[in-house]
Every structure is written in C-alpha cells, then in structure tokens.
Amino acid sequence: MDKFLPFNITIYEAITLLLTLTLFTVLLFANCRRRHTLVHHVKSNKLDTDNSKATTPISVIVLADTQNGQDLMKTIPLHLSQEHPDFEVIVVNTDPTGKVHDILTILSTEYPQLRSTFIPDTVCNVSVRKLAIMLGIKAAKKGAVIVTEANCYPQSNQWLSAMTRHFDEGKDIVIGYCNIDNSIDNDFGRRYRNYDQTIEAAQYLSAAIHKHTFRADGRNIAYRTQLFFDNKGFSKTFNLKYGDDDIFITEIATKDNIAVEISPESILEQKDPDYSRYYSFNRSHRVFTLQQTRSSVLVMGSIQSVVLYAFIALCIGIVCWSTSVYLRSGDFIRPSILSGTAAVLYLTECFFNINAFRRYAGILKASKLFFTMPLFRLIRPIINKTYSVKANRADNYTWE
C-alpha cells in the first residue's frame, strides 16, 4: 500500500489506529458514565441526619442460620437502636441445630420487643431462603419490610431512616448495598473477590439508577409487603432455591417504583470468617439465576468485555508491527508514532478505569486497588465463564 499519509504511515495502519481509538472511546465512555452515575447519585441523595423525616413503618426481617446465628448477639442491638419512629425486628430461624433458638431465648429476655419465627424441621424440597422470607413477611405487622442477614452489621443508627425515606417519596422498592468486611477475609484471592464484588455492585446499582433494574442485594433490600403479595410472592420461581433478589426483583420492578440507596449511613457490612466459601457458593448460583432474567445490561457487559479484549489485542498488535517495521527498515519515526499512540491509548484507558474503580470502592466502602486492577480486569470474564459452567451443574432446583 502506498505511503501517502504523514510520516509514511500506510492507510492500513491509519485504519487500525482509528479502530483502536474508537474502541478506546467506547471503553472510556462506559467507565466515565458508570462512575458519574454513582458519584452524582450519592451527592444528590445525601441523608440529612440532623433532620431525618422518614416515617414509613417497616419490619426488619433478619435471616439467621447455623453459620451466622452467633452474630445475632451483636447485630440485634444495632437493629433495635435505630433512630426510626416505627419499626419492628423479626428474626427468622432456619437453624435445625437449636443454637439460634438458644441465642434468641437470651436476646428476648433483654429485648422483649424482639420477635421471631422459624422453619419447621419437617419442611423439605423447598427453598429455605425463600420460605424464610415468606414467613418473615407474613409475620410482619408493618406495610414494608427490609430483608437482611444475621451477620450484616449496620454502620449507623440512621440505616432504617436512609432506606425508608424513599417509601415516603412513593417508591415501592429500595435497593441497598451490603459490603464485605475485607479484614476478615484472609484467604487466597481476597483482592480479586473484593474487586469482583465492587465491579458487580457498580454494574447493577448504576443500572437500577438508570431504570434498568435486573438484581438487588438480598442482604439489604426493602419493599412494600403489598407488592410482594400482589406478585404472589416467589410462586413463579419457587422451584428454584435462589433468585429472591434478582428474578423476583425483575418481576416486581418498574421504571418508576425503584429507588437506589447507597448513602454511607445505609450500607451494611457483612462479617463472614469463611467468605471465600460463601463467595464461591453464591457466585455460582448468582450466575444461574441471572441467566433467567435475560437482562440487556448483562449482554452489554459481555459486549464490553469483547471490546476490551479487542482493544488490548489491537494495542499489542500495533506495538509488535511497529517493532517489525523498525527491525526491517531501520525507520525510527514511523514505528515510534504507531507504538507510542497505542501505548498512550492503553495507559490512558487503564488510568481512567483504575480511577473509576477507586471511586466505586470509595462509595461502596470497599478496598481501593491499583496495581492488580489491569490483571483482574483481564481475567474476570474468563473466571465468570467458569462460574457459568459450574452454575449449570449446581443444585439450583428444590427437588435436587
């Protein structure tokens, strides 16, 4: 091909640079848009702790099992000390060993207002989690409920006020967030787990803010009880063990009845000493249930991964081609321009991606990463694919 562009750059090389620049722009837009969405949402929805006006009565449903039941001794006092005018706390005991029952006996002596219910030992072939939520909602005396777990700790006595203020504004569903206490997670891969959870949260929270809701955080989510009953609870997916915070949410969510709450006061913190096990278990089932939602947001996420790989491949290809040109011809200027442009585009995109992640992490109270980010970003789609394979083999149905 004739070299008629400046510095003897061929038309093929110019087209390759233009394509690389286009992919760079797409990735930059995606990063900046999600970052702006979360940052702007937090700034425009600050909680006025000095003049909180949340008044909607709410029932707090705390799911307790064998693994997290001991945390009730610490979390129940935090729940009951919330500064909210009208709320109740109901613990749903799913522990067959009797340990949670003993803990509740102690707590009820100190806190007589604490209520509880349980799942009978004879129950089988059902989703324990969904049944527990249903029992909690049926026991609730308030018009709205918030679902959480025994080892999820409020970080403020304004948690309920932050979540319920949206009900006062006419919303029916409030999507909150629960962070992981990374100081407890000391197993191999903890940095990646922190990265993956933060990216995933940023994805579904920003999607919900843009009225494209496809999931929520089952450890911190609130909705009106009437909405639950109008949808006949989990009847459409009761054959699945999971899906109470993604499939169910897609069933009841509209563009107008959802609110996202990620103020610092609203974020819970889960303390799980065996989080690596919980993460792997939850990730497999999450992939399976999200496949049932067929969300366009997930499709766009897959497309973005393809764009990322194509962008990196083009950058590497340009550098390799420039090196070969220099070795063949000895021309220094042309290869320098080609490889320099590719390197600048890649490093600039990396910088914006790292900056965006650190802003997510700051908002969601997660660990801020830096040097490991490019690697995690590359391997995440591959790891997600392995979880997709595992998900189809896992025990996702109640009859298994």
PLY file of the C-alpha trace (Angstrom):
ply
format ascii 1.0
element vertex 400
property float x
property float y
property float z
element edge 399
property int vertex1
property int vertex2
end_header
0.00 0.00 0.00
1.35 3.46 -0.95
2.58 5.54 1.94
0.82 8.85 1.42
-0.07 9.86 4.99
2.25 11.92 7.24
5.41 10.12 8.41
4.83 7.48 5.70
2.01 5.82 7.68
0.01 3.50 5.42
-3.75 3.57 5.07
-3.99 0.18 6.79
-2.04 1.46 9.76
-4.22 4.58 9.91
-7.40 2.47 9.85
-6.02 0.27 12.63
-5.22 3.33 14.74
-8.68 4.74 14.08
-10.32 1.45 15.11
-8.19 1.37 18.27
-9.20 4.95 19.05
-12.87 4.03 18.55
-12.66 1.12 20.99
-10.77 3.36 23.41
-13.61 5.88 23.24
-16.24 3.19 23.89
-14.40 1.89 26.96
-13.75 5.39 28.24
-17.41 6.32 27.88
-18.55 3.18 29.74
-16.17 3.82 32.64
-16.95 7.52 32.94
-20.70 7.01 32.65
-20.88 4.44 35.45
-18.58 6.48 37.68
-20.57 9.66 37.08
-23.84 7.82 37.75
-22.80 6.58 41.20
-20.95 9.73 42.25
-23.79 12.02 41.19
-26.39 9.77 42.82
-24.60 9.83 46.17
-24.10 13.59 46.06
-27.71 14.30 45.15
-29.16 11.87 47.72
-27.30 12.75 50.89
-29.09 11.88 54.11
-29.78 14.79 56.42
-29.04 13.03 59.71
-29.94 16.14 61.69
-33.41 16.34 60.19
-34.42 12.84 59.11
-38.08 12.73 58.14
-38.51 9.04 57.25
-41.84 7.92 58.72
-42.89 4.78 56.84
-43.38 1.88 59.31
-41.09 -1.02 58.46
-40.38 -4.58 59.60
-36.77 -5.73 59.64
-36.54 -9.41 58.67
-33.28 -10.97 59.82
-32.41 -14.38 58.35
-30.39 -16.50 60.79
-28.85 -19.92 60.16
-26.23 -22.22 61.63
-23.29 -20.27 60.18
-24.28 -16.72 61.11
-26.60 -17.20 64.10
-23.96 -16.25 66.66
-23.77 -12.77 65.13
-27.29 -12.04 66.38
-25.84 -11.16 69.77
-24.10 -8.18 68.13
-26.41 -7.21 65.28
-29.78 -7.28 67.07
-28.78 -4.48 69.48
-27.71 -2.44 66.45
-31.02 -3.07 64.72
-33.09 -2.20 67.78
-31.13 1.02 68.38
-32.07 2.50 65.02
-33.44 6.03 65.10
-36.71 5.43 63.31
-40.20 6.24 64.64
-41.94 2.96 63.79
-40.21 -0.35 63.17
-40.00 -3.93 64.41
-37.36 -6.64 64.17
-38.27 -10.22 63.28
-35.66 -12.99 63.27
-36.41 -15.99 61.07
-34.61 -19.03 62.46
-33.53 -21.54 59.81
-31.07 -23.37 62.06
-32.05 -27.03 62.72
-29.42 -27.50 65.45
-31.13 -25.34 68.08
-28.19 -22.97 68.58
-30.04 -19.97 67.16
-33.05 -20.80 69.31
-30.86 -20.61 72.43
-29.45 -17.26 71.31
-32.95 -15.91 70.67
-34.03 -17.02 74.13
-31.25 -14.94 75.65
-31.97 -11.94 73.43
-35.71 -11.99 74.06
-35.05 -11.66 77.78
-33.05 -8.50 77.23
-35.17 -7.22 74.32
-38.82 -8.23 74.86
-39.85 -6.33 71.72
-37.81 -8.71 69.56
-39.98 -11.10 67.55
-39.02 -14.37 65.90
-40.35 -17.24 63.84
-38.83 -20.42 62.47
-38.93 -23.02 59.71
-40.20 -26.43 60.89
-37.74 -29.31 60.71
-40.21 -31.33 58.63
-40.01 -28.94 55.67
-38.25 -30.40 52.64
-37.90 -29.84 48.88
-38.30 -26.07 49.21
-36.06 -23.05 49.02
-35.14 -22.45 52.66
-34.23 -18.83 51.99
-37.42 -18.02 50.11
-39.56 -19.79 52.68
-37.80 -17.87 55.46
-38.51 -14.55 53.74
-42.15 -15.51 53.19
-42.60 -16.45 56.84
-40.98 -13.20 57.90
-43.25 -11.15 55.65
-46.36 -12.97 56.86
-45.33 -12.29 60.45
-44.64 -8.61 59.71
-47.11 -6.05 61.03
-45.79 -3.11 59.02
-46.52 -2.08 55.46
-42.94 -2.50 54.27
-40.12 -4.94 55.02
-36.37 -4.86 54.77
-34.54 -8.18 54.39
-31.06 -8.75 55.76
-28.95 -11.48 57.37
-27.75 -12.06 60.92
-24.10 -11.28 60.14
-24.79 -7.99 58.35
-23.95 -5.05 60.61
-25.49 -1.56 60.33
-22.77 1.09 60.33
-25.10 3.82 61.52
-28.25 4.25 63.59
-29.69 6.00 60.52
-29.76 2.84 58.40
-33.55 2.43 58.51
-34.13 6.14 58.02
-31.90 6.14 54.94
-33.68 3.14 53.42
-37.28 4.04 54.29
-37.16 7.70 53.22
-37.81 6.56 49.65
-41.10 4.94 50.67
-42.19 8.38 51.87
-41.49 9.58 48.32
-43.84 6.96 46.86
-41.34 4.28 45.85
-42.17 0.60 46.36
-38.68 -0.97 46.26
-35.44 0.29 47.77
-32.20 -1.34 46.67
-29.45 -1.00 49.24
-25.96 -2.42 49.47
-24.00 -4.65 51.85
-20.23 -4.55 51.83
-17.84 -7.30 52.96
-15.50 -6.76 55.89
-12.29 -7.48 53.98
-10.22 -7.52 57.16
-11.83 -10.88 57.98
-11.26 -12.38 54.53
-7.63 -13.52 54.68
-7.81 -16.42 52.23
-6.04 -16.56 48.88
-7.81 -14.45 46.24
-9.24 -11.90 48.66
-8.18 -8.96 46.48
-9.92 -10.42 43.46
-13.08 -11.12 45.46
-13.08 -7.50 46.60
-12.61 -6.35 43.00
-15.32 -8.62 41.61
-17.91 -7.67 44.20
-17.25 -3.96 43.71
-17.49 -4.15 39.92
-20.64 -6.26 40.09
-22.25 -3.86 42.57
-21.36 -0.84 40.46
-22.95 -2.55 37.47
-26.32 -3.42 38.98
-26.60 -0.25 41.08
-25.90 2.06 38.14
-28.31 0.00 36.00
-31.04 0.43 38.63
-30.38 4.17 38.81
-30.90 4.29 35.03
-34.19 2.35 35.42
-32.81 -0.94 34.04
-33.08 -2.98 37.23
-32.04 -6.62 36.98
-30.96 -7.51 40.52
-30.50 -6.23 44.06
-28.56 -7.13 47.19
-30.55 -9.69 49.17
-28.71 -8.67 52.34
-30.08 -5.13 52.22
-33.27 -4.70 50.25
-36.66 -3.25 51.17
-40.08 -3.39 49.52
-43.73 -2.96 50.34
-45.45 -6.11 51.57
-48.45 -5.49 49.33
-46.18 -5.61 46.29
-44.92 -8.99 47.47
-48.44 -10.37 47.86
-49.65 -8.87 44.57
-46.88 -10.80 42.85
-47.91 -13.94 44.77
-44.53 -13.98 46.45
-41.99 -16.29 44.86
-44.64 -18.55 43.34
-43.27 -18.21 39.80
-39.80 -19.41 40.80
-40.42 -21.47 43.90
-38.87 -24.45 42.10
-35.53 -22.58 42.28
-33.55 -22.42 45.50
-32.38 -18.89 44.78
-33.39 -15.79 42.85
-35.12 -13.86 45.64
-33.10 -10.73 44.87
-32.72 -10.90 41.10
-35.51 -12.89 39.40
-38.06 -11.68 41.94
-36.88 -8.08 41.61
-37.20 -8.15 37.82
-40.78 -9.38 38.29
-41.87 -6.53 40.55
-39.68 -3.65 39.38
-40.85 -0.94 37.01
-39.13 2.20 35.80
-40.93 4.29 38.40
-41.16 2.21 41.60
-37.43 1.64 42.27
-35.05 3.71 44.39
-31.35 3.08 44.96
-29.91 3.91 48.38
-26.12 3.94 48.76
-25.55 6.74 51.22
-22.82 5.91 53.79
-25.49 5.53 56.50
-27.39 2.89 54.52
-24.54 0.49 53.74
-24.32 -2.67 55.83
-21.15 -4.66 56.44
-21.13 -8.44 56.37
-18.68 -10.20 58.64
-18.14 -13.73 57.38
-14.95 -15.50 58.53
-15.36 -18.04 55.72
-16.21 -15.56 53.00
-14.20 -17.36 50.30
-16.58 -20.33 50.62
-19.62 -18.06 50.70
-18.35 -16.15 47.68
-17.82 -19.22 45.52
-21.16 -20.72 46.56
-23.09 -17.50 45.98
-21.33 -16.69 42.70
-22.30 -19.98 41.07
-25.94 -19.66 42.00
-26.00 -15.96 41.10
-24.80 -16.68 37.56
-27.54 -19.27 37.14
-30.38 -17.03 38.35
-29.18 -14.04 36.35
-29.34 -16.20 33.23
-33.08 -16.47 33.86
-33.54 -12.68 33.81
-32.16 -12.24 30.28
-31.17 -8.69 31.10
-29.91 -6.44 28.32
-27.48 -4.95 30.85
-25.69 -8.31 31.14
-25.49 -8.54 27.34
-23.92 -5.09 27.22
-21.45 -6.19 29.89
-20.40 -9.14 27.71
-20.03 -6.84 24.71
-17.86 -4.51 26.77
-15.59 -7.46 27.64
-15.22 -8.26 23.93
-14.42 -4.61 23.21
-11.78 -4.65 25.95
-10.06 -7.75 24.58
-10.19 -6.35 21.04
-8.72 -3.04 22.22
-5.84 -4.73 24.05
-5.20 -7.07 21.09
-5.00 -4.10 18.71
-2.63 -2.24 21.04
-0.35 -5.26 21.29
-0.62 -5.85 17.54
0.35 -2.26 16.75
3.40 -2.45 19.04
4.50 -5.76 17.51
4.00 -4.46 13.98
5.93 -1.27 14.77
8.80 -3.33 16.15
8.93 -5.43 12.99
8.89 -2.30 10.81
11.80 -0.85 12.74
13.80 -4.09 12.52
13.18 -4.39 8.77
13.69 -0.82 7.65
15.52 0.94 10.44
12.91 3.70 10.28
12.51 5.10 13.79
9.87 7.83 13.44
7.02 5.82 11.96
7.23 2.88 14.44
7.58 5.33 17.33
4.40 7.16 16.34
2.46 3.91 15.92
3.63 2.19 19.09
3.59 5.44 21.09
-0.02 6.13 20.13
-1.07 2.58 21.10
0.78 2.81 24.41
-0.71 6.20 25.27
-4.23 4.99 24.46
-3.80 1.84 26.57
-2.26 3.63 29.56
-4.86 6.40 29.42
-7.70 3.89 29.34
-6.11 1.99 32.25
-5.80 5.19 34.25
-9.46 6.10 33.77
-10.55 2.55 34.59
-8.50 2.46 37.79
-9.76 5.91 38.75
-13.37 4.84 38.16
-12.93 1.69 40.26
-11.40 3.61 43.13
-14.37 5.96 43.10
-16.74 2.96 43.19
-14.74 1.48 46.05
-14.87 4.74 47.99
-18.64 4.97 47.64
-19.21 1.29 48.47
-16.67 1.20 51.31
-14.55 -1.45 49.60
-10.77 -1.74 49.42
-9.16 0.51 46.82
-6.91 -1.45 44.48
-4.36 -0.16 42.00
-1.59 -2.32 40.51
-3.65 -5.53 40.38
-6.51 -3.87 38.53
-5.34 -4.48 34.92
-4.80 -8.19 35.65
-8.14 -8.65 37.44
-9.91 -6.87 34.64
-8.47 -9.25 32.08
-9.20 -12.47 33.94
-12.66 -11.55 35.26
-14.59 -12.51 32.06
-12.72 -15.83 32.00
-13.49 -16.55 35.65
-17.12 -15.58 35.07
-17.25 -18.11 32.26
-16.01 -20.86 34.58
-18.73 -19.95 37.05
-21.28 -20.20 34.23
-20.19 -23.78 33.64
-20.34 -24.56 37.36
-23.72 -22.84 37.70
-25.48 -25.27 35.38
-24.13 -28.20 37.39
-25.00 -26.80 40.83
-28.08 -27.76 42.82
-30.27 -24.88 41.71
-33.64 -26.65 41.92
-35.56 -27.52 45.05
-36.06 -31.15 44.06
-32.32 -31.84 43.77
0 1
1 2
2 3
3 4
4 5
5 6
6 7
7 8
8 9
9 10
10 11
11 12
12 13
13 14
14 15
15 16
16 17
17 18
18 19
19 20
20 21
21 22
22 23
23 24
24 25
25 26
26 27
27 28
28 29
29 30
30 31
31 32
32 33
33 34
34 35
35 36
36 37
37 38
38 39
39 40
40 41
41 42
42 43
43 44
44 45
45 46
46 47
47 48
48 49
49 50
50 51
51 52
52 53
53 54
54 55
55 56
56 57
57 58
58 59
59 60
60 61
61 62
62 63
63 64
64 65
65 66
66 67
67 68
68 69
69 70
70 71
71 72
72 73
73 74
74 75
75 76
76 77
77 78
78 79
79 80
80 81
81 82
82 83
83 84
84 85
85 86
86 87
87 88
88 89
89 90
90 91
91 92
92 93
93 94
94 95
95 96
96 97
97 98
98 99
99 100
100 101
101 102
102 103
103 104
104 105
105 106
106 107
107 108
108 109
109 110
110 111
111 112
112 113
113 114
114 115
115 116
116 117
117 118
118 119
119 120
120 121
121 122
122 123
123 124
124 125
125 126
126 127
127 128
128 129
129 130
130 131
131 132
132 133
133 134
134 135
135 136
136 137
137 138
138 139
139 140
140 141
141 142
142 143
143 144
144 145
145 146
146 147
147 148
148 149
149 150
150 151
151 152
152 153
153 154
154 155
155 156
156 157
157 158
158 159
159 160
160 161
161 162
162 163
163 164
164 165
165 166
166 167
167 168
168 169
169 170
170 171
171 172
172 173
173 174
174 175
175 176
176 177
177 178
178 179
179 180
180 181
181 182
182 183
183 184
184 185
185 186
186 187
187 188
188 189
189 190
190 191
191 192
192 193
193 194
194 195
195 196
196 197
197 198
198 199
199 200
200 201
201 202
202 203
203 204
204 205
205 206
206 207
207 208
208 209
209 210
210 211
211 212
212 213
213 214
214 215
215 216
216 217
217 218
218 219
219 220
220 221
221 222
222 223
223 224
224 225
225 226
226 227
227 228
228 229
229 230
230 231
231 232
232 233
233 234
234 235
235 236
236 237
237 238
238 239
239 240
240 241
241 242
242 243
243 244
244 245
245 246
246 247
247 248
248 249
249 250
250 251
251 252
252 253
253 254
254 255
255 256
256 257
257 258
258 259
259 260
260 261
261 262
262 263
263 264
264 265
265 266
266 267
267 268
268 269
269 270
270 271
271 272
272 273
273 274
274 275
275 276
276 277
277 278
278 279
279 280
280 281
281 282
282 283
283 284
284 285
285 286
286 287
287 288
288 289
289 290
290 291
291 292
292 293
293 294
294 295
295 296
296 297
297 298
298 299
299 300
300 301
301 302
302 303
303 304
304 305
305 306
306 307
307 308
308 309
309 310
310 311
311 312
312 313
313 314
314 315
315 316
316 317
317 318
318 319
319 320
320 321
321 322
322 323
323 324
324 325
325 326
326 327
327 328
328 329
329 330
330 331
331 332
332 333
333 334
334 335
335 336
336 337
337 338
338 339
339 340
340 341
341 342
342 343
343 344
344 345
345 346
346 347
347 348
348 349
349 350
350 351
351 352
352 353
353 354
354 355
355 356
356 357
357 358
358 359
359 360
360 361
361 362
362 363
363 364
364 365
365 366
366 367
367 368
368 369
369 370
370 371
371 372
372 373
373 374
374 375
375 376
376 377
377 378
378 379
379 380
380 381
381 382
382 383
383 384
384 385
385 386
386 387
387 388
388 389
389 390
390 391
391 392
392 393
393 394
394 395
395 396
396 397
397 398
398 399
